[in-house]
Amino acid sequence: MASRAISDLHPQLQPLAETFLRRCRDHGVDPLIVCTWRSAAEQDALYQQGRDKPGPIVTYARPGESAHNAMLHGSPAARAFDVVPLVGGKPVCDADHPHWQTMGRIALGLGLYWHGQLDAPCREFPHFQLSLEP
C-alpha cells in the first residue's frame, strides 16, 4: 500500500512538506496527503491502468521513473507528494476550485515544482515535488 507518511519523503522534502501543509491551513485550505512513497509494483499497477488494465491513464511514469519511487541508501525517499484539498471533509476534484491555485502558489513559494502549472509536462494538480530532476 502506498505511503502517506512524511517520513517516507526525501530528507530535503520533509520540512518543505510540513511547511506547505501549515501554510495551506493558514490560508484556509484543508490539505490531505494522499501519497508520498509507492513501491515499484504499485507504480507499475498505476502505469498499467488505461493500458493493459481498465480505466483512464493516470500516470506516464513507469516504475523507477516516478518521483514517488525514489530511494536513498536503500530506504524510501520520495521526491514528491500528492495532496488534495478537502472541503467539508470531501476531496476537491474540480481543477477550477481556487484551493488548487492557493496550494500551487504556496508550493512555488517554497521552491517546489507543481504539476498543476500550465507548463507542466503532464498536468497533475495534486502532484508536488522537489524538482523535475530524477
N, C-alpha and C positions, 0 to 999 in steps of 0.2 A: 504494500500500500504506500502511495506517495506520502512524503512527509510534509507537514505544515510547520515544523519546528524551526525557529530562527537559528537555533544552534546547529542546524544542518546547512546553513549558508556559509559561504567563504568568510573567513575571519574579517576581511575588509568590509564585507557587505553587512555583517550582523549589526554594527552600530548604526549604519545608514538605514537599515530596515526599521530598527527601533525608533529612530528619529522620524522617519517617514510616517510610521503609524501614529506617533504622538502628534505630529503636525497635522495629519489628516483629521484627527479628533479635535484638535484646536480650531480647525476650520469647519467644523460641523459635519464631517464625513465619518461614518462608522465603517472602518475598513476591516475586511476579513481576509487573512491569508489563506488561500486555498491550496497552494503548493509551493514548496521550496525545492527539495531534492526528490528526484524519482529515479528508480533503477533503470538499467538498460532494457530490461524486459517490459517495464511499464511504458517506457518511451516507445519501444517497438510496437506495443499494442495500440498506442495513440497514433503512431505513424501509419499503421495498417488500416485504421478507420478511414473509410471513404475510398480505400484502395481495395484490399483483399477482404475487408470486413464492412458490413453495412454502416451507414451513417455519413455525415459530412466530413470532409477533410478538416482536421483540427490542428495539424502541425505539418511543417515541411522538414522538420529535423528528424533525422534517423538517430538511433542510439549512438551516443558519443558525440553527436553534433549539437545537442541541446545544452544550453547553459544550466539546465536543471540536472544534468548528469555529471557535472564536474566533480572530480575527486582531488583531494590534496593529501599526499602521503598516505594513500590507502583509505582515507575516510571521506564521507560525503562532504562536499564543499560547494554547493550550488552557487553559481554566479548570478542566479535570477530567482525572483519570487513572483507568484501570481496573486493578485489581490482583487477582490470585488467589493464595491461599496454596498452597504446594507441600508435599506430604508424601511423602517417599520419591521426590522428583523428579516427582511427578504432581500435576496441579491438583486441588484440592478443590472439588467441585461441590455437596456436601451442605451446604445452608444451616444445618443444625443443628450443624455442626462448630464447636467452640469457637474456632478460629482466626479465624472471621469476627467474632465478638464482640470478640476481642482487638484486631483491626485497627480495628474500629469505635470502640472506646474510645480507642485511640491517635489516630485521626483527629479525633475530637471534642475531645480534649485539646489538639490543635493548632489548633482553631478551624475545622476543615474540616467541610463538610456531608457526611454519609454517607447514601447512598440505601438502605442496609440498615436504617435506623431505622424504627421502627413507624409514625411519622407521615410517612414519605416519600410523595410523590405517586404514585410508582410504584416499588415496592421492587426494587432492583437492587444486590445485595450487593457486587459488585466496584467500584462507582462512587463516587468521592470527588471533591469539588470545592470551590472557594473559597467559593462561596455559591450561593444559588438565583437571584441576580440575573443577567441576561444579560451 
